[in-house]
Amino acid sequence: MSSETQDVSAIMAKLDDWINKHCSNGAVPVLTGMNGDMDTVGSAIALASSQSNMMACGLHLGRVAKKVCEDLSAPFRKIGANHTNWPPSLSGIIIVDAASPSQVGIELPENIPKCIIDHHDTDDWDISDEDIMIKIDVSATTEIITQYLSQHSPESLTTPVRKLLIAGLITDTGRFRHAGKSAFSTTVTLLDDSEIDYASFVESIEGQETSPSERGSLLRGLERSKSIDSGSWNIVYTNSGTLEGRLATLLIGTGAEISLVSRSREGVSRLTARASRKTTLDGIHLGEIMESISKQIGGDGGGHSGAAGWSGNTDRIAAESAFIAQVALIKRKE
């Protein structure tokens, strides 16, 4: 057994000890990142399936996550932004796929032990002696949950749970465009189930319909797109009121090295960025760029090398300018 495998096994054992300790003492909600994407939702529901005292919950279900959960009748409890009605027997709380407290979207209960499970390269968590951070260099949080369930609760890997984990892995890697080697071995593990037709399942995930107003928003966003050279990098940027992630991916499809979509709503601005695989290999790390922006202009930002975001109270155009200026500082690898 390699040292890397041993290290991951030790991390999974540490996670199992924490879960068993706190689940034996009371309720342990499994809280998702507030964007409600498939990786965070699938990870939370899959993990919660391993213990009766755990329940997946969160502020929002994204479009894909909502459809998959409905198709699989997966248990997920939506909670409000001002949620304070935690179970009286609350023993601990698990937060999956959130790089900072602000990415959860609700006020976390005080003096309750936390378990953070995440794969982002950057984070802004303060960890106390009662908390644990489970962070592994993988392509999606669903990889970590698959590792845990495979080692400590294999009976929980039912067909619906496997589908939730596969869906999270597919969507968070951009259908494996930004996947590391471990993502493929994880997928093989999850597909070891004769009831899953992979091609049909992918088709069901990707067959997301858009309303006429959403299609109009995407088209207007494309029409507003501008191309700019920032240092040695090309950025195509625009603004949109909805489906920013989808629009950013469409812009990468035009051949842009980096795409940036901004949004402003109710005084809060948001940036969503994507980069091609070649661009990340050449030196761009969008998560680090968004984290640097947070230090410069406030707000909260972070993410992966090829997909990241920022949100804050700064004017949208000023936030765009900060991103473009930060990209210019990065030198392209030889």
C-alpha positions as CSV (number, residue, x, y, z in Angstrom):
1,M,0.0,0.0,0.0
2,S,1.4,3.4,-1.0
3,S,2.0,6.1,1.6
4,E,-0.6,8.3,-0.2
5,T,-3.2,5.5,0.2
6,Q,-2.2,5.1,3.9
7,D,-2.6,8.8,4.5
8,V,-6.1,8.9,2.9
9,S,-7.1,5.9,4.9
10,A,-5.9,7.6,8.1
11,I,-7.9,10.7,7.2
12,M,-11.0,8.6,6.6
13,A,-10.6,6.9,9.9
14,K,-10.3,10.3,11.6
15,L,-13.5,11.4,9.9
16,D,-15.3,8.1,10.9
17,D,-14.2,8.6,14.6
18,W,-15.6,12.2,14.6
19,I,-18.9,11.1,12.9
20,N,-19.5,8.2,15.3
21,K,-18.7,10.2,18.4
22,H,-21.1,13.0,17.5
23,C,-23.9,11.0,16.0
24,S,-23.9,8.9,19.2
25,N,-24.6,12.0,21.2
26,G,-27.3,13.6,19.1
27,A,-28.3,15.1,15.7
28,V,-25.6,16.1,13.2
29,P,-26.9,18.1,10.2
30,V,-24.9,17.8,7.0
31,L,-24.9,21.4,5.6
32,T,-24.3,22.2,1.9
33,G,-22.6,25.2,0.3
34,M,-25.2,27.8,-0.5
35,N,-24.8,27.5,-4.3
36,G,-26.6,24.2,-4.1
37,D,-24.6,22.6,-6.9
38,M,-24.6,18.9,-7.5
39,D,-21.3,18.3,-5.8
40,T,-22.2,19.8,-2.5
41,V,-25.8,18.4,-2.5
42,G,-24.8,14.9,-3.7
43,S,-22.0,14.8,-1.1
44,A,-24.3,15.8,1.7
45,I,-27.1,13.4,0.9
46,A,-24.7,10.5,0.3
47,L,-22.9,11.1,3.6
48,A,-26.1,11.5,5.6
49,S,-27.3,8.1,4.3
50,S,-24.7,6.4,6.5
51,Q,-26.1,7.5,9.8
52,S,-29.7,7.8,11.0
53,N,-28.8,10.9,13.1
54,M,-27.6,12.8,10.0
55,M,-29.7,14.9,7.6
56,A,-28.6,16.7,4.5
57,C,-29.8,20.3,4.5
58,G,-29.0,23.7,3.0
59,L,-30.1,27.0,1.7
60,H,-30.5,26.2,-2.0
61,L,-30.9,23.5,-4.5
62,G,-29.4,24.3,-7.9
63,R,-31.1,23.4,-11.1
64,V,-29.3,20.1,-11.7
65,A,-29.3,19.1,-8.1
66,K,-33.1,19.7,-7.8
67,K,-33.8,17.5,-10.8
68,V,-31.6,14.7,-9.7
69,C,-33.0,14.8,-6.1
70,E,-36.5,14.7,-7.5
71,D,-35.7,11.8,-9.9
72,L,-34.1,9.8,-7.1
73,S,-36.5,10.9,-4.3
74,A,-33.4,11.9,-2.3
75,P,-34.0,13.4,1.1
76,F,-32.9,17.0,1.4
77,R,-34.2,19.7,3.8
78,K,-34.2,23.3,2.5
79,I,-33.6,25.9,5.3
80,G,-34.0,29.6,5.3
81,A,-31.1,32.2,5.4
82,N,-32.2,33.2,8.9
83,H,-32.4,29.6,10.2
84,T,-31.8,29.3,13.9
85,N,-34.1,26.3,14.7
86,W,-31.5,23.7,15.2
87,P,-32.4,20.4,16.9
88,P,-32.3,20.5,20.7
89,S,-30.0,17.4,20.6
90,L,-27.5,19.1,18.2
91,S,-24.2,17.4,18.7
92,G,-22.1,18.6,15.8
93,I,-22.4,20.0,12.3
94,I,-20.8,18.8,9.0
95,I,-20.3,21.4,6.2
96,V,-19.5,20.0,2.8
97,D,-18.0,21.8,-0.2
98,A,-17.8,25.3,1.2
99,A,-14.5,27.2,1.2
100,S,-15.6,29.6,4.0
101,P,-18.4,30.2,6.5
102,S,-19.9,32.9,4.1
103,Q,-20.3,30.2,1.4
104,V,-22.8,28.4,3.6
105,G,-25.2,31.3,3.5
106,I,-26.5,31.0,7.1
107,E,-25.3,31.7,10.6
108,L,-23.7,28.6,12.0
109,P,-24.6,27.6,15.6
110,E,-22.1,28.8,18.2
111,N,-20.0,26.4,20.3
112,I,-21.0,23.4,18.2
113,P,-18.1,21.2,16.9
114,K,-17.7,21.4,13.1
115,C,-16.4,19.0,10.5
116,I,-15.4,20.7,7.3
117,I,-15.2,18.4,4.2
118,D,-13.9,20.2,1.2
119,H,-11.6,19.9,-1.8
120,H,-11.1,23.6,-2.8
121,D,-7.5,24.8,-3.0
122,T,-8.3,27.8,-0.9
123,D,-10.3,28.2,2.3
124,D,-11.1,30.7,5.0
125,W,-12.2,28.5,7.9
126,D,-11.1,29.0,11.6
127,I,-10.7,25.6,13.1
128,S,-11.0,25.1,16.9
129,D,-9.7,22.1,18.9
130,E,-13.2,20.5,18.7
131,D,-13.4,20.9,14.9
132,I,-11.8,18.8,12.2
133,M,-10.9,19.8,8.6
134,I,-11.1,17.0,6.0
135,K,-9.4,18.3,2.9
136,I,-7.9,16.2,0.1
137,D,-6.5,17.2,-3.2
138,V,-9.2,15.7,-5.5
139,S,-11.5,17.0,-8.2
140,A,-14.7,17.0,-6.3
141,T,-16.0,16.6,-2.8
142,T,-17.9,13.5,-3.9
143,E,-14.6,11.8,-4.3
144,I,-13.9,12.2,-0.6
145,I,-17.4,10.9,0.3
146,T,-17.0,7.9,-2.0
147,Q,-13.7,7.1,-0.2
148,Y,-15.3,7.4,3.2
149,L,-18.4,5.3,2.4
150,S,-16.3,2.6,0.6
151,Q,-14.1,2.2,3.6
152,H,-16.5,2.7,6.5
153,S,-20.1,2.3,5.3
154,P,-20.1,0.2,2.0
155,E,-23.7,-0.8,2.6
156,S,-24.6,2.9,2.1
157,L,-23.5,2.8,-1.5
158,T,-26.9,2.0,-2.9
159,T,-27.7,2.7,-6.5
160,P,-29.3,6.1,-5.7
161,V,-26.4,7.1,-3.6
162,R,-23.9,6.1,-6.3
163,K,-25.9,8.2,-8.8
164,L,-25.8,11.2,-6.6
165,L,-22.1,10.9,-6.3
166,I,-21.5,10.3,-10.0
167,A,-23.7,13.4,-10.8
168,G,-21.6,15.5,-8.5
169,L,-18.4,14.3,-10.0
170,I,-19.5,14.8,-13.6
171,T,-20.8,18.3,-13.0
172,D,-18.0,19.6,-10.8
173,T,-15.3,18.5,-13.2
174,G,-17.0,19.9,-16.3
175,R,-17.6,16.3,-17.5
176,F,-14.1,15.4,-16.6
177,R,-12.4,18.3,-18.5
178,H,-10.9,19.4,-15.2
179,A,-10.6,16.0,-13.6
180,G,-7.5,14.5,-12.0
181,K,-6.6,10.8,-12.2
182,S,-8.4,10.0,-9.0
183,A,-11.7,11.2,-10.4
184,F,-11.7,8.4,-13.0
185,S,-10.9,5.7,-10.5
186,T,-13.7,7.0,-8.2
187,T,-16.1,6.8,-11.1
188,V,-15.1,3.2,-11.8
189,T,-15.8,2.4,-8.2
190,L,-19.2,4.1,-8.3
191,L,-20.1,2.4,-11.6
192,D,-19.6,-1.1,-10.1
193,D,-23.3,-1.4,-10.2
194,S,-25.1,-3.2,-13.0
195,E,-28.2,-1.0,-12.5
196,I,-26.5,2.1,-13.6
197,D,-26.5,2.9,-17.4
198,Y,-23.8,5.6,-17.4
199,A,-24.6,7.0,-20.9
200,S,-28.4,7.3,-20.1
201,F,-27.6,8.8,-16.7
202,V,-25.3,11.5,-18.2
203,E,-28.0,12.3,-20.8
204,S,-30.6,12.8,-18.0
205,I,-28.3,15.2,-16.2
206,E,-27.3,17.2,-19.2
207,G,-30.8,17.4,-20.6
208,Q,-31.7,20.5,-18.7
209,E,-34.3,22.7,-20.3
210,T,-34.1,26.4,-20.2
211,S,-37.2,28.7,-20.2
212,P,-37.6,31.3,-22.9
213,S,-36.6,34.0,-20.5
214,E,-33.4,32.1,-19.5
215,R,-32.5,31.5,-23.1
216,G,-33.0,35.2,-23.7
217,S,-30.8,36.1,-20.8
218,L,-28.0,33.8,-22.1
219,L,-28.2,35.3,-25.6
220,R,-28.1,38.8,-24.2
221,G,-25.1,37.9,-22.1
222,L,-23.4,36.6,-25.2
223,E,-24.2,39.7,-27.2
224,R,-22.7,41.9,-24.4
225,S,-19.5,39.9,-24.3
226,K,-16.2,41.7,-24.8
227,S,-12.7,40.4,-25.3
228,I,-9.7,41.9,-23.6
229,D,-6.0,41.0,-23.3
230,S,-4.8,41.2,-19.7
231,G,-1.1,40.8,-19.6
232,S,-0.4,37.6,-21.6
233,W,-3.9,36.3,-21.1
234,N,-7.2,36.7,-23.1
235,I,-10.4,37.2,-21.1
236,V,-13.9,37.3,-22.5
237,Y,-16.3,38.9,-20.1
238,T,-19.9,39.9,-19.8
239,N,-22.7,40.3,-17.3
240,S,-25.9,38.4,-16.7
241,G,-28.7,38.1,-14.2
242,T,-29.0,34.3,-14.2
243,L,-27.2,31.1,-15.2
244,E,-23.8,32.7,-14.8
245,G,-22.0,29.4,-14.6
246,R,-23.5,28.1,-17.8
247,L,-22.8,31.4,-19.6
248,A,-19.2,31.3,-18.4
249,T,-18.8,27.8,-19.8
250,L,-20.3,28.8,-23.1
251,L,-17.8,31.6,-23.4
252,I,-14.9,29.1,-22.9
253,G,-16.5,27.2,-25.8
254,T,-15.7,30.1,-28.0
255,G,-12.0,29.6,-27.5
256,A,-11.5,32.1,-24.7
257,E,-8.7,31.3,-22.3
258,I,-10.6,32.8,-19.3
259,S,-14.3,33.8,-19.1
260,L,-15.8,36.1,-16.5
261,V,-19.5,36.7,-15.9
262,S,-20.6,39.3,-13.4
263,R,-23.9,39.9,-11.7
264,S,-25.3,42.5,-9.4
265,R,-28.5,42.0,-7.3
266,E,-29.8,43.7,-4.2
267,G,-26.5,45.5,-3.6
268,V,-24.4,42.3,-3.9
269,S,-22.1,41.7,-6.8
270,R,-20.9,38.3,-7.9
271,L,-18.2,37.1,-10.3
272,T,-18.1,33.7,-11.9
273,A,-15.0,32.6,-13.8
274,R,-14.0,29.7,-15.9
275,A,-10.6,28.8,-17.5
276,S,-9.7,26.1,-20.1
277,R,-7.5,23.2,-19.0
278,K,-4.6,24.5,-21.0
279,T,-4.9,27.9,-19.3
280,T,-4.7,26.4,-15.8
281,L,-1.7,24.3,-16.9
282,D,0.0,27.5,-18.2
283,G,-0.3,29.2,-14.8
284,I,-3.8,30.5,-14.1
285,H,-5.5,29.5,-10.8
286,L,-8.9,31.2,-10.6
287,G,-9.4,30.2,-7.0
288,E,-6.3,32.0,-5.9
289,I,-7.2,35.0,-8.1
290,M,-10.6,35.3,-6.4
291,E,-9.0,35.0,-3.0
292,S,-6.6,37.8,-3.8
293,I,-9.5,40.0,-4.9
294,S,-11.2,39.4,-1.6
295,K,-8.1,40.7,0.2
296,Q,-8.1,43.7,-2.0
297,I,-11.7,44.8,-2.1
298,G,-13.4,42.7,0.5
299,G,-16.1,40.1,0.0
300,D,-15.5,36.4,-0.3
301,G,-13.9,34.4,-3.1
302,G,-12.1,31.2,-3.9
303,G,-12.5,27.9,-5.8
304,H,-10.7,25.7,-8.1
305,S,-8.0,26.4,-10.7
306,G,-10.5,26.2,-13.6
307,A,-13.7,27.4,-11.9
308,A,-14.1,30.0,-9.1
309,G,-16.3,32.8,-7.8
310,W,-16.4,35.9,-5.7
311,S,-19.2,37.8,-4.1
312,G,-19.3,41.1,-2.1
313,N,-20.7,44.6,-1.8
314,T,-18.2,46.2,-4.2
315,D,-19.6,47.7,-7.4
316,R,-19.8,45.1,-10.2
317,I,-17.6,47.0,-12.6
318,A,-15.0,47.7,-9.9
319,A,-15.0,43.9,-9.1
320,E,-14.5,43.1,-12.8
321,S,-11.6,45.5,-13.0
322,A,-10.0,44.0,-10.0
323,F,-10.2,40.6,-11.6
324,I,-8.8,41.7,-14.9
325,A,-5.9,43.6,-13.1
326,Q,-5.1,40.5,-11.0
327,V,-4.9,38.3,-14.1
328,A,-2.4,40.7,-15.7
329,L,0.0,40.1,-12.8
330,I,0.3,36.3,-13.5
331,K,3.1,35.2,-15.8
332,R,2.5,32.5,-18.3
333,K,4.7,29.4,-17.7
334,E,7.3,28.7,-20.3
